[in-house]
Structure formats: C-alpha cells, structure tokens
Amino acid sequence: MRAVLCLVAAALMWGLNFHLLKIMIGSVHVMEAGFWRYLFAVCSLVFLLRKDVAGWAAFRANSKGVLLVGLLGLFCFNLFLFSGLNHTTSINASLVMSLNPVATILVARLFLKTNLSPRQIAAAILGVTGVIYLVSKGNIHDLRQLVFLKGDLLVVIAMLLSAGYNSWVTKYRGALDNQSFTFFTNLICLLAFVVILPFFAHPRPMEYETSFWIAAVTFGVLGTGVTYLLWNYGLSRLGASRAGVFMNIIPLATAATAVLFGEELMTYHYVSGALILVALLVAQRFTGR
C-alpha cells in the first residue's frame, strides 16, 4: 500500500507541473525552464538526503544505469517534450502521452521480459480510454478533426522515453539505493541542461517576477526532486508494467488542479476520473495477487 500511495502522490504532483511550466515559459525559454527545474530539484535532494547518498565509488560501479536514465529517461525526455510543445497543441500532446501506460507495458515486456495478463491489459485500456475521454472533453468524435503536426513526432519520442524510464530504473539501478539513484540521475540531467542552455538562452534571473520563482521552486522541489523519490520508490516495489498505469492520473490531476488557476470542472472530468479510478483498482487487484 505504501508503494501505491507513493505512485499516486507522485502522479498528482506531476499533474500540477503542467501549470507551473506554463507560468515559467511565459518568462523564459523552455530549455531554461528545464535548467531551473533540475537545479532546484538537485538542491532539494542535497538538502533532503544529505549523508544518505552513496559515494563516488558506488556511482562508478553503477554509472551505466545512472547515465542511461539521467540522459535518456530525464534529459532527452524533457528535451523532446518541451520542443514538441512548441510545435503542437496541448490536446495532441495529451493524446500522445496518454499512450504511456500501454507503451510502458510493452517496453517492460521487451526489456524486462515481464508477462502480460488480461487484467493488466484491461487496466491499461481502461486508463487510456479515460484519458482520451478527458482530452476530447467528452466528445470522442471531435478527435477526427485533429490535425497532427510535426511536433507530435517529438512528443511520441518523449512518450517512448518516459515509458523506457520505468523499465530502465527497474533493470539498471543496480546496487544503488533509491535515494542515491534519484540524486545521481537528476544531477546528470542538470549537468546536461547546463551544457545545452547557452545554445538556447542567456538567463537573467534578476529580471524575473516573483510568480516565476514560486513556480520554479515548486516545480523543482515538489514537482521533481520529491516526486522522483516517491515514484522511484513505488517503481522499485511494483515494477514498471504495474506502475505504468498510475501515469493515467497525471492528466486527470492536471485538469483537477486547473481549478486553482480559475478553470471549472465539467461533467467529462468526473466521467474520465471514474474510468481512470476503475483502471487503477483493476491494476491494484492484479498487483495484490
């Protein structure tokens, strides 16, 4: 149950991230937003973990997994997602990302050789149905009018990297504990942003408004550092394919937290929420067997 609560909490906080990112990119380039995100994430992990992080020898012994997850699962995921959002609509991106749980199951089958049960497949289908109903605002027929753009391909790559993240953490974490692995992978992602940032933006932190810094700190500390600690813990307990279905909570949480930003909940929010909840219950029943 503790692992389930960690996954739910992580997904809920990730749902808030889309609103925080929107505030940040209103002031800075998306790559700079990624830099600030992981700078505050790493700082928060240093403060929270302190002496709980393994030393340099442990990092070197498990460097393959750390570099793979840090560069592909975190940095490249952010790079492709942020770039894709510049060239597509939020609805298109939401539809593509809604395939994450199904992709996670397939990637877990490929990398981890996990078995797929009918109950697991049913949970994934229910969850995706709920997300599609959500992003279509209750009118599935409207999806026929969508025009897919070049940015959608970038979001597809981001979605596949996100699905791969779950399997790579499970397979390549090695002997590192959850805290150390989370810290090192976030640090690698931050260093990658430091290298690439000068090609996209030149930060002027003294010119940014208070709202930007509130969003950046919240995004980095709660929406990244703490969230990845929780998610990686749940992932290590339930496995990639079982944890993947909890990703369906993210778009629902994004819609629910929109109330905090003046938006109104509609009937389709409740219907999609019910479908996603049923999917989670089905998946959890599978987990407990």
C-alpha positions as YAML, in Angstrom:
chain: A
units: angstrom
residues:
- id: 1
  name: MET
  ca: [0.00, 0.00, 0.00]
- id: 2
  name: ARG
  ca: [2.87, 2.38, 0.73]
- id: 3
  name: ALA
  ca: [4.18, 1.95, -2.82]
- id: 4
  name: VAL
  ca: [0.72, 2.68, -4.24]
- id: 5
  name: LEU
  ca: [0.41, 5.86, -2.19]
- id: 6
  name: CYS
  ca: [3.85, 7.00, -3.37]
- id: 7
  name: LEU
  ca: [2.88, 6.47, -7.02]
- id: 8
  name: VAL
  ca: [-0.44, 8.27, -6.58]
- id: 9
  name: ALA
  ca: [1.23, 11.20, -4.80]
- id: 10
  name: ALA
  ca: [3.91, 11.45, -7.50]
- id: 11
  name: ALA
  ca: [1.34, 11.41, -10.31]
- id: 12
  name: LEU
  ca: [-0.76, 14.07, -8.58]
- id: 13
  name: MET
  ca: [2.26, 16.37, -8.24]
- id: 14
  name: TRP
  ca: [3.27, 15.75, -11.84]
- id: 15
  name: GLY
  ca: [-0.23, 16.83, -12.85]
- id: 16
  name: LEU
  ca: [0.42, 20.23, -11.28]
- id: 17
  name: ASN
  ca: [3.68, 20.56, -13.20]
- id: 18
  name: PHE
  ca: [1.98, 21.47, -16.48]
- id: 19
  name: HIS
  ca: [0.50, 24.59, -14.89]
- id: 20
  name: LEU
  ca: [3.83, 25.51, -13.31]
- id: 21
  name: LEU
  ca: [5.66, 25.02, -16.60]
- id: 22
  name: LYS
  ca: [3.14, 27.27, -18.34]
- id: 23
  name: ILE
  ca: [3.95, 30.04, -15.85]
- id: 24
  name: MET
  ca: [7.68, 29.58, -16.33]
- id: 25
  name: ILE
  ca: [7.74, 29.54, -20.14]
- id: 26
  name: GLY
  ca: [5.78, 32.77, -20.07]
- id: 27
  name: SER
  ca: [9.07, 34.36, -18.95]
- id: 28
  name: VAL
  ca: [11.89, 32.14, -20.23]
- id: 29
  name: HIS
  ca: [12.82, 29.71, -23.00]
- id: 30
  name: VAL
  ca: [11.67, 26.14, -22.35]
- id: 31
  name: MET
  ca: [15.28, 24.93, -22.06]
- id: 32
  name: GLU
  ca: [15.96, 27.48, -19.36]
- id: 33
  name: ALA
  ca: [12.81, 26.31, -17.59]
- id: 34
  name: GLY
  ca: [14.28, 22.80, -17.62]
- id: 35
  name: PHE
  ca: [17.55, 24.12, -16.19]
- id: 36
  name: TRP
  ca: [15.86, 25.86, -13.27]
- id: 37
  name: ARG
  ca: [13.65, 22.83, -12.70]
- id: 38
  name: TYR
  ca: [16.57, 20.47, -12.18]
- id: 39
  name: LEU
  ca: [18.74, 23.00, -10.38]
- id: 40
  name: PHE
  ca: [16.13, 23.31, -7.64]
- id: 41
  name: ALA
  ca: [15.49, 19.56, -7.78]
- id: 42
  name: VAL
  ca: [19.14, 18.71, -7.14]
- id: 43
  name: CYS
  ca: [19.40, 21.35, -4.40]
- id: 44
  name: SER
  ca: [16.33, 19.90, -2.67]
- id: 45
  name: LEU
  ca: [17.71, 16.37, -2.92]
- id: 46
  name: VAL
  ca: [21.03, 17.50, -1.42]
- id: 47
  name: PHE
  ca: [19.11, 19.02, 1.50]
- id: 48
  name: LEU
  ca: [16.73, 16.08, 1.98]
- id: 49
  name: LEU
  ca: [19.21, 13.25, 1.57]
- id: 50
  name: ARG
  ca: [22.39, 14.81, 2.95]
- id: 51
  name: LYS
  ca: [24.54, 11.86, 4.06]
- id: 52
  name: ASP
  ca: [22.20, 9.21, 2.61]
- id: 53
  name: VAL
  ca: [23.70, 9.45, -0.89]
- id: 54
  name: ALA
  ca: [26.25, 6.83, -1.89]
- id: 55
  name: GLY
  ca: [29.80, 7.88, -2.70]
- id: 56
  name: TRP
  ca: [31.76, 8.20, -5.93]
- id: 57
  name: ALA
  ca: [32.74, 4.51, -5.95]
- id: 58
  name: ALA
  ca: [29.08, 3.47, -5.93]
- id: 59
  name: PHE
  ca: [28.36, 5.90, -8.76]
- id: 60
  name: ARG
  ca: [31.19, 4.50, -10.89]
- id: 61
  name: ALA
  ca: [30.05, 0.93, -10.26]
- id: 62
  name: ASN
  ca: [26.53, 1.76, -11.45]
- id: 63
  name: SER
  ca: [27.37, 4.52, -13.93]
- id: 64
  name: LYS
  ca: [25.78, 2.74, -16.90]
- id: 65
  name: GLY
  ca: [22.31, 2.81, -15.37]
- id: 66
  name: VAL
  ca: [22.71, 6.31, -13.95]
- id: 67
  name: LEU
  ca: [23.85, 7.78, -17.28]
- id: 68
  name: LEU
  ca: [21.16, 5.95, -19.26]
- id: 69
  name: VAL
  ca: [18.32, 7.11, -17.03]
- id: 70
  name: GLY
  ca: [19.75, 10.59, -16.43]
- id: 71
  name: LEU
  ca: [20.44, 11.36, -20.09]
- id: 72
  name: LEU
  ca: [17.70, 9.45, -21.91]
- id: 73
  name: GLY
  ca: [14.97, 9.00, -19.30]
- id: 74
  name: LEU
  ca: [15.19, 12.53, -17.88]
- id: 75
  name: PHE
  ca: [17.14, 14.98, -20.05]
- id: 76
  name: CYS
  ca: [16.15, 13.72, -23.52]
- id: 77
  name: PHE
  ca: [12.56, 13.23, -22.34]
- id: 78
  name: ASN
  ca: [12.39, 16.88, -21.28]
- id: 79
  name: LEU
  ca: [14.22, 17.99, -24.44]
- id: 80
  name: PHE
  ca: [11.80, 16.27, -26.83]
- id: 81
  name: LEU
  ca: [8.68, 17.07, -24.80]
- id: 82
  name: PHE
  ca: [9.47, 20.77, -24.43]
- id: 83
  name: SER
  ca: [10.49, 21.04, -28.10]
- id: 84
  name: GLY
  ca: [7.36, 19.22, -29.19]
- id: 85
  name: LEU
  ca: [5.10, 21.51, -27.18]
- id: 86
  name: ASN
  ca: [6.47, 24.40, -29.23]
- id: 87
  name: HIS
  ca: [5.15, 22.81, -32.44]
- id: 88
  name: THR
  ca: [1.88, 21.11, -31.48]
- id: 89
  name: THR
  ca: [-1.29, 21.64, -29.48]
- id: 90
  name: SER
  ca: [-1.73, 20.66, -25.85]
- id: 91
  name: ILE
  ca: [-4.59, 18.31, -26.85]
- id: 92
  name: ASN
  ca: [-2.41, 16.47, -29.36]
- id: 93
  name: ALA
  ca: [0.38, 16.19, -26.79]
- id: 94
  name: SER
  ca: [-2.05, 14.90, -24.16]
- id: 95
  name: LEU
  ca: [-3.36, 12.26, -26.55]
- id: 96
  name: VAL
  ca: [0.14, 11.06, -27.36]
- id: 97
  name: MET
  ca: [1.24, 11.00, -23.71]
- id: 98
  name: SER
  ca: [-1.94, 9.07, -22.81]
- id: 99
  name: LEU
  ca: [-0.36, 6.07, -24.54]
- id: 100
  name: ASN
  ca: [2.39, 5.99, -21.90]
- id: 101
  name: PRO
  ca: [0.92, 3.21, -19.72]
- id: 102
  name: VAL
  ca: [0.44, 0.92, -22.72]
- id: 103
  name: ALA
  ca: [3.91, 1.77, -24.00]
- id: 104
  name: THR
  ca: [5.34, 1.10, -20.53]
- id: 105
  name: ILE
  ca: [3.82, -2.39, -20.53]
- id: 106
  name: LEU
  ca: [5.25, -3.13, -23.98]
- id: 107
  name: VAL
  ca: [8.69, -1.72, -23.13]
- id: 108
  name: ALA
  ca: [8.72, -3.71, -19.87]
- id: 109
  name: ARG
  ca: [7.93, -6.80, -21.90]
- id: 110
  name: LEU
  ca: [10.86, -6.01, -24.21]
- id: 111
  name: PHE
  ca: [13.48, -5.08, -21.60]
- id: 112
  name: LEU
  ca: [12.35, -6.98, -18.51]
- id: 113
  name: LYS
  ca: [10.59, -9.95, -20.14]
- id: 114
  name: THR
  ca: [7.57, -9.41, -17.90]
- id: 115
  name: ASN
  ca: [4.43, -11.43, -18.55]
- id: 116
  name: LEU
  ca: [1.25, -9.63, -19.59]
- id: 117
  name: SER
  ca: [-2.03, -10.72, -18.01]
- id: 118
  name: PRO
  ca: [-5.54, -10.00, -19.34]
- id: 119
  name: ARG
  ca: [-6.23, -7.98, -16.19]
- id: 120
  name: GLN
  ca: [-3.15, -5.84, -16.75]
- id: 121
  name: ILE
  ca: [-4.06, -5.18, -20.38]
- id: 122
  name: ALA
  ca: [-7.64, -4.33, -19.39]
- id: 123
  name: ALA
  ca: [-6.41, -1.82, -16.81]
- id: 124
  name: ALA
  ca: [-4.21, -0.12, -19.41]
- id: 125
  name: ILE
  ca: [-7.05, 0.08, -21.95]
- id: 126
  name: LEU
  ca: [-9.47, 1.48, -19.35]
- id: 127
  name: GLY
  ca: [-6.95, 4.09, -18.29]
- id: 128
  name: VAL
  ca: [-6.19, 5.21, -21.84]
- id: 129
  name: THR
  ca: [-9.94, 5.39, -22.57]
- id: 130
  name: GLY
  ca: [-10.40, 7.65, -19.57]
- id: 131
  name: VAL
  ca: [-7.57, 9.93, -20.66]
- id: 132
  name: ILE
  ca: [-8.85, 10.16, -24.25]
- id: 133
  name: TYR
  ca: [-12.33, 10.97, -22.94]
- id: 134
  name: LEU
  ca: [-10.75, 13.69, -20.81]
- id: 135
  name: VAL
  ca: [-8.70, 15.39, -23.52]
- id: 136
  name: SER
  ca: [-11.60, 15.18, -26.00]
- id: 137
  name: LYS
  ca: [-13.81, 16.92, -23.41]
- id: 138
  name: GLY
  ca: [-16.35, 14.13, -23.56]
- id: 139
  name: ASN
  ca: [-16.83, 14.23, -27.33]
- id: 140
  name: ILE
  ca: [-14.78, 11.46, -28.92]
- id: 141
  name: HIS
  ca: [-15.98, 12.44, -32.41]
- id: 142
  name: ASP
  ca: [-14.07, 15.72, -32.11]
- id: 143
  name: LEU
  ca: [-10.84, 13.75, -32.29]
- id: 144
  name: ARG
  ca: [-11.47, 13.24, -36.02]
- id: 145
  name: GLN
  ca: [-10.91, 16.95, -36.54]
- id: 146
  name: LEU
  ca: [-7.44, 16.93, -35.01]
- id: 147
  name: VAL
  ca: [-4.55, 17.69, -37.33]
- id: 148
  name: PHE
  ca: [-1.33, 16.07, -36.21]
- id: 149
  name: LEU
  ca: [1.71, 18.30, -36.50]
- id: 150
  name: LYS
  ca: [5.47, 17.80, -36.75]
- id: 151
  name: GLY
  ca: [5.73, 18.43, -33.02]
- id: 152
  name: ASP
  ca: [3.67, 15.30, -32.39]
- id: 153
  name: LEU
  ca: [6.59, 13.15, -33.52]
- id: 154
  name: LEU
  ca: [8.78, 14.80, -30.90]
- id: 155
  name: VAL
  ca: [6.12, 14.14, -28.25]
- id: 156
  name: VAL
  ca: [5.91, 10.50, -29.39]
- id: 157
  name: ILE
  ca: [9.67, 10.18, -28.82]
- id: 158
  name: ALA
  ca: [9.26, 11.80, -25.38]
- id: 159
  name: MET
  ca: [6.45, 9.38, -24.55]
- id: 160
  name: LEU
  ca: [8.58, 6.38, -25.51]
- id: 161
  name: LEU
  ca: [11.49, 7.70, -23.44]
- id: 162
  name: SER
  ca: [9.14, 8.14, -20.48]
- id: 163
  name: ALA
  ca: [7.94, 4.57, -20.90]
- id: 164
  name: GLY
  ca: [11.53, 3.41, -21.14]
- id: 165
  name: TYR
  ca: [12.41, 5.29, -17.95]
- id: 166
  name: ASN
  ca: [10.22, 2.97, -15.89]
- id: 167
  name: SER
  ca: [11.91, -0.15, -17.26]
- id: 168
  name: TRP
  ca: [15.42, 1.28, -17.17]
- id: 169
  name: VAL
  ca: [15.12, 2.22, -13.49]
- id: 170
  name: THR
  ca: [14.00, -1.32, -12.70]
- id: 171
  name: LYS
  ca: [16.71, -3.00, -14.78]
- id: 172
  name: TYR
  ca: [19.74, -0.75, -14.46]
- id: 173
  name: ARG
  ca: [19.57, 0.73, -10.98]
- id: 174
  name: GLY
  ca: [21.97, -1.94, -9.83]
- id: 175
  name: ALA
  ca: [23.07, -1.90, -6.19]
- id: 176
  name: LEU
  ca: [22.25, 1.79, -5.69]
- id: 177
  name: ASP
  ca: [19.51, 2.59, -3.21]
- id: 178
  name: ASN
  ca: [16.51, 4.65, -4.32]
- id: 179
  name: GLN
  ca: [17.78, 7.90, -2.79]
- id: 180
  name: SER
  ca: [21.22, 7.71, -4.40]
- id: 181
  name: PHE
  ca: [19.88, 6.67, -7.79]
- id: 182
  name: THR
  ca: [17.34, 9.51, -7.81]
- id: 183
  name: PHE
  ca: [20.00, 12.05, -6.83]
- id: 184
  name: PHE
  ca: [22.60, 10.93, -9.39]
- id: 185
  name: THR
  ca: [20.13, 10.74, -12.30]
- id: 186
  name: ASN
  ca: [18.75, 14.20, -11.53]
- id: 187
  name: LEU
  ca: [22.31, 15.53, -11.26]
- id: 188
  name: ILE
  ca: [23.22, 14.09, -14.68]
- id: 189
  name: CYS
  ca: [20.10, 15.71, -16.15]
- id: 190
  name: LEU
  ca: [21.03, 19.07, -14.61]
- id: 191
  name: LEU
  ca: [24.57, 18.90, -16.00]
- id: 192
  name: ALA
  ca: [23.17, 18.16, -19.45]
- id: 193
  name: PHE
  ca: [20.95, 21.25, -19.22]
- id: 194
  name: VAL
  ca: [23.98, 23.31, -18.13]
- id: 195
  name: VAL
  ca: [25.83, 22.22, -21.28]
- id: 196
  name: ILE
  ca: [22.97, 22.87, -23.71]
- id: 197
  name: LEU
  ca: [21.48, 26.03, -22.16]
- id: 198
  name: PRO
  ca: [23.91, 28.56, -23.74]
- id: 199
  name: PHE
  ca: [22.73, 27.47, -27.20]
- id: 200
  name: PHE
  ca: [19.13, 28.45, -26.41]
- id: 201
  name: ALA
  ca: [19.03, 31.17, -23.77]
- id: 202
  name: HIS
  ca: [21.03, 33.51, -21.55]
- id: 203
  name: PRO
  ca: [19.42, 33.60, -18.08]
- id: 204
  name: ARG
  ca: [18.69, 36.96, -16.49]
- id: 205
  name: PRO
  ca: [17.43, 35.87, -13.05]
- id: 206
  name: MET
  ca: [17.32, 39.39, -11.62]
- id: 207
  name: GLU
  ca: [14.65, 40.35, -14.15]
- id: 208
  name: TYR
  ca: [12.18, 37.53, -13.38]
- id: 209
  name: GLU
  ca: [9.00, 38.17, -11.42]
- id: 210
  name: THR
  ca: [8.06, 36.58, -8.10]
- id: 211
  name: SER
  ca: [5.47, 34.35, -9.77]
- id: 212
  name: PHE
  ca: [8.22, 32.81, -11.89]
- id: 213
  name: TRP
  ca: [10.34, 31.93, -8.87]
- id: 214
  name: ILE
  ca: [7.39, 30.48, -6.95]
- id: 215
  name: ALA
  ca: [6.60, 28.27, -9.93]
- id: 216
  name: ALA
  ca: [10.27, 27.33, -10.46]
- id: 217
  name: VAL
  ca: [10.90, 26.37, -6.83]
- id: 218
  name: THR
  ca: [7.64, 24.41, -6.58]
- id: 219
  name: PHE
  ca: [8.32, 22.72, -9.92]
- id: 220
  name: GLY
  ca: [11.86, 21.79, -8.93]
- id: 221
  name: VAL
  ca: [11.43, 20.81, -5.28]
- id: 222
  name: LEU
  ca: [7.98, 19.21, -5.12]
- id: 223
  name: GLY
  ca: [7.32, 18.50, -8.79]
- id: 224
  name: THR
  ca: [10.71, 16.96, -9.49]
- id: 225
  name: GLY
  ca: [13.01, 16.17, -6.54]
- id: 226
  name: VAL
  ca: [10.40, 14.84, -4.10]
- id: 227
  name: THR
  ca: [8.26, 13.40, -6.89]
- id: 228
  name: TYR
  ca: [11.04, 11.27, -8.37]
- id: 229
  name: LEU
  ca: [11.94, 9.97, -4.92]
- id: 230
  name: LEU
  ca: [8.34, 8.83, -4.46]
- id: 231
  name: TRP
  ca: [7.94, 7.49, -7.99]
- id: 232
  name: ASN
  ca: [11.21, 5.54, -7.99]
- id: 233
  name: TYR
  ca: [10.32, 4.01, -4.63]
- id: 234
  name: GLY
  ca: [6.93, 2.82, -5.88]
- id: 235
  name: LEU
  ca: [8.51, 1.68, -9.14]
- id: 236
  name: SER
  ca: [11.06, -0.43, -7.30]
- id: 237
  name: ARG
  ca: [8.28, -2.14, -5.33]
- id: 238
  name: LEU
  ca: [5.65, -2.74, -8.03]
- id: 239
  name: GLY
  ca: [7.69, -2.94, -11.22]
- id: 240
  name: ALA
  ca: [7.47, -0.97, -14.46]
- id: 241
  name: SER
  ca: [4.36, -2.50, -16.02]
- id: 242
  name: ARG
  ca: [2.32, -2.29, -12.81]
- id: 243
  name: ALA
  ca: [3.42, 1.24, -12.00]
- id: 244
  name: GLY
  ca: [2.80, 2.49, -15.54]
- id: 245
  name: VAL
  ca: [-0.98, 2.56, -15.17]
- id: 246
  name: PHE
  ca: [-0.63, 5.23, -12.46]
- id: 247
  name: MET
  ca: [0.58, 7.60, -15.18]
- id: 248
  name: ASN
  ca: [-3.09, 7.92, -16.16]
- id: 249
  name: ILE
  ca: [-3.59, 10.02, -13.03]
- id: 250
  name: ILE
  ca: [-1.40, 12.81, -14.41]
- id: 251
  name: PRO
  ca: [-3.81, 14.33, -16.99]
- id: 252
  name: LEU
  ca: [-6.67, 13.96, -14.51]
- id: 253
  name: ALA
  ca: [-4.62, 15.75, -11.85]
- id: 254
  name: THR
  ca: [-3.77, 18.45, -14.38]
- id: 255
  name: ALA
  ca: [-7.47, 19.01, -15.04]
- id: 256
  name: ALA
  ca: [-8.38, 18.91, -11.34]
- id: 257
  name: THR
  ca: [-5.67, 21.35, -10.27]
- id: 258
  name: ALA
  ca: [-6.80, 23.72, -13.03]
- id: 259
  name: VAL
  ca: [-9.45, 24.82, -10.53]
- id: 260
  name: LEU
  ca: [-6.66, 26.53, -8.60]
- id: 261
  name: PHE
  ca: [-5.99, 28.60, -11.71]
- id: 262
  name: GLY
  ca: [-9.60, 29.68, -12.24]
- id: 263
  name: GLU
  ca: [-10.84, 26.91, -14.54]
- id: 264
  name: GLU
  ca: [-14.06, 24.97, -13.98]
- id: 265
  name: LEU
  ca: [-14.56, 21.21, -13.67]
- id: 266
  name: MET
  ca: [-17.04, 19.76, -16.18]
- id: 267
  name: THR
  ca: [-19.01, 16.50, -16.36]
- id: 268
  name: TYR
  ca: [-16.43, 14.86, -18.60]
- id: 269
  name: HIS
  ca: [-13.80, 15.38, -15.89]
- id: 270
  name: TYR
  ca: [-15.81, 13.21, -13.49]
- id: 271
  name: VAL
  ca: [-16.54, 10.53, -16.11]
- id: 272
  name: SER
  ca: [-12.90, 10.26, -17.15]
- id: 273
  name: GLY
  ca: [-11.87, 10.27, -13.50]
- id: 274
  name: ALA
  ca: [-14.17, 7.33, -12.81]
- id: 275
  name: LEU
  ca: [-12.69, 5.37, -15.72]
- id: 276
  name: ILE
  ca: [-9.14, 6.04, -14.54]
- id: 277
  name: LEU
  ca: [-10.04, 5.10, -10.96]
- id: 278
  name: VAL
  ca: [-11.52, 1.79, -12.13]
- id: 279
  name: ALA
  ca: [-8.34, 1.16, -14.13]
- id: 280
  name: LEU
  ca: [-6.22, 1.74, -11.02]
- id: 281
  name: LEU
  ca: [-8.40, -0.59, -8.95]
- id: 282
  name: VAL
  ca: [-8.13, -3.30, -11.58]
- id: 283
  name: ALA
  ca: [-4.35, -2.85, -11.72]
- id: 284
  name: GLN
  ca: [-4.03, -2.88, -7.93]
- id: 285
  name: ARG
  ca: [-6.05, -6.08, -7.68]
- id: 286
  name: PHE
  ca: [-3.62, -7.60, -10.14]
- id: 287
  name: THR
  ca: [-0.72, -6.38, -8.02]
- id: 288
  name: GLY
  ca: [-2.06, -7.95, -4.89]
- id: 289
  name: ARG
  ca: [-2.47, -11.39, -6.41]
...
